[in-house]
Amino acid sequence: MTDFPPERPPRRSRPNHLAAPPLTQPQAAFEGLDILAEIDGPTGVLLAGALRDVMLWVETAPAGRAAVFGVDAAEHRLGLVRAAEIDGSVRGPLSTLAGMTGELEGGGASQSLLRACQEIESWADLQGAPATRLAFAQACALLQPHDAKAALVVARLARDLGEDARAESWFRHAVRLSRNRDRESYGWAFVGLGVMFMRVGNIPGAYAVMVRALRHAERNRLREIVGASHHHLFRLATESNRLREAYAHARTALEAYGKTHPRLRDLAGDVGRFWVHLGAFRRALPVLEAVVNGYPDPNGRAMGLSIIAYAAAAAGEVTRFESARDAAEACCKEAVGRNRLAETELLLAWANLAMGDWNRAEIAAGRSYELAIANGEAENRLLAEAALKQARSQETRSGNSAAQSENPDLTRQADRLAQELVNALAAESE
């Protein structure tokens, strides 16, 4: 039998340098294919073509644009937009982008292109087309190359889609742009970069940049970034089971966030999940259940419900387990993109293993394995392989029944923190 989670593979560190890498990668040439996969018909075709033209315009010096686009290019593209049966909300910005080839230089052309791309980005958000939104947000950032906030938008959208390499590039670019210019963006860029380092296993680098974000935020009285920094330092402290330090960071983050901050729910979820890791299932369950009720998106709900399913299974609460597992599986079918789905399916596999449901455990572990390969998540792939092996050998999985790493004083601190989190979430929902 193994505990939750099993022994993780060794983490590899890499240099912590802040020079901004290339923002557009070779695969960016295929970004139009992502748009076509999300947006059907002529609208998708015209959007993909418009994105290609914007990127060419940005990457080409003014003196060379006439050779790239040609004399009649603008009128030809405008004719395609006028003739197509497309969503009326994007006809205006597409017409602007089509006509841009008549304006080969000058600030006015850049501003027109920027407004059009922003309109398409907002439209894509309403359409539930995250890859299209990311593509045009990146175009916006390239059209305003000195704007750190625009770079942060791209970084966050890429992170939410699970595109960690692109997200890291843009977070690091935002650090460079905001230094000595935009205090708030500078702090958020370091927080985002720290999260990227955590994702790839560079724990020393993550700690260094998160401490830097915290010091910057405290020095400039940026309370929200103070909360976020302590939140992520809590996560880093749990990596080495530094419980006293972890609980101190969590409580400070809770105080900095306050009872109405949108990140409060994420903090409570991270704390609850850590207690599942420790085996403090009954302490974790009320916190996790208070958390999951407020997640509006299926990806977040799926992750939260899968953790509840595991905790309930490990605690022997069959009805609670079945309800959470079935709800999590339904949310996975509604999820947008692949963000964190490999981890969600892995948790469902562990939950089913704890209940001895070998068939469901094998199915969930198999889905986790496939998603981990598709997302390039090496650690989750190894853990999914282990879950598959355990399901096929029909070896029952169980976790610790108590938080064995805690002494009585830490247990009292943890119980008090759990109640504070539940109370804060209850106040938020009123």
C-alpha positions, 0 to 999 in steps of 0.5 A: 500500500502507498500513501497519498501521493506516492513518492515523487520523482527527483526534481531537477533545478535549472538556472534562474535567469530573467533574460526574456526568451523569444516570445513567438516560437516556431509553432506560432505559425500553426496558431491559425489551426487552433483558431480553425479548430475552435471557430467553424466556417468562414469566420474561423478562416477569416480570423486565421488569415487576419492573425497571420496578416497582423503577425506579418505586419508586426514582424516586418519593418515599415519599409518592407511592408509594401513588398509583403502585402502588395498594392491590391492586398487591402482591397482583396481582403476587404472583398473577402470580408464583405462577401462572407457570411460571418458573425456580425460582431467581428465583421467590423474588426476584421474589416479594419484588419483587412484594410491595414495593408493600405496603411504600411506605417505610422502610429495611427495604423498600429492603434487601429490594428490594436483596437481591432485585435482587442475587439476580437479578443473580447469576442473570443472570450464571450464565444468560449474560444480560449486559443483564439483569445490567446492568439489575439491577446498576443497580437495586442501585446506585440502591437504595444511592445512596451506595455507590461500589462499586455504582456501579463495578459498573454502570460496568464492566458497561456498559463490557463491553457497549460502552455507553460513555455509560452507563459514563462516567456511572457512573464519574464518579458513582463519583468523586463518591461515593468522594471522601474516603471510599473510596480504592480506589474513587476510584482505580478510578473515575479509571482507568475514566474514563480508559479511557472518555476514550480510547475517545471520543478525548479523549487529553488528558483520558485522560492527565490522569485516568490521571496523577491515578489513578497519583498517588493510588495511589502516595500510598495504596500501592494497588499494583494501581491503580499497575499499571493506571495504568501499563498505560493510560499505556503505551497513551497513550504509544503514541498518539504513538509515545513508545517509551521512555516506553511501554516504561518504563510497560509494564515498571513495570506488569509489576512492579506486577502481578506474575506472577499478576495477571489483568490481566497477560494484557491488558498483554501483549496491548496490548504485542504489538498495539503491536509489530504496529502498529510492524511488529515482527511476529516479536517480537509473535507469541510474545507474542500466542500466549502471551496468547491461550491463556489467554482464556476468553471468546470475545470476548477470544479472537476479538480476540487471534486476529485480531491473530495472523492479521494478524501472521502474514499480514504475516510471510508465515507462511501456515499460522499465518495460516490457523489463527488466522483460522479460529479467530477467525471461529469465536470471533466466532460465539460472542461475547457482545454486540458488545463489540470485535467491529467491531475484531476483524472489521476486523483479520480484514479487514486480515489477509485483505488482506495475504494477497490473499484479496479475498472474505474481506477484503470479507466481514470489512470489511462485518461490521466496518462494520455493527457499527461503525454499530450500536455508534456507533464512528465511527473503526472505521466509517471504517477499515472503509470503507477496508478495503472499498474496498481489498478491492474494488480488490484492492489488496494490503496489507502492513505494515512488515517492521521496527520503523522507529521504534526505535533499537538501544537501544530494540530491545534494550529491546523484545526484553527486554520481550517475553521477560519477558512470555512468561516471566511468562505461562508462569509464570502458566499453571503 
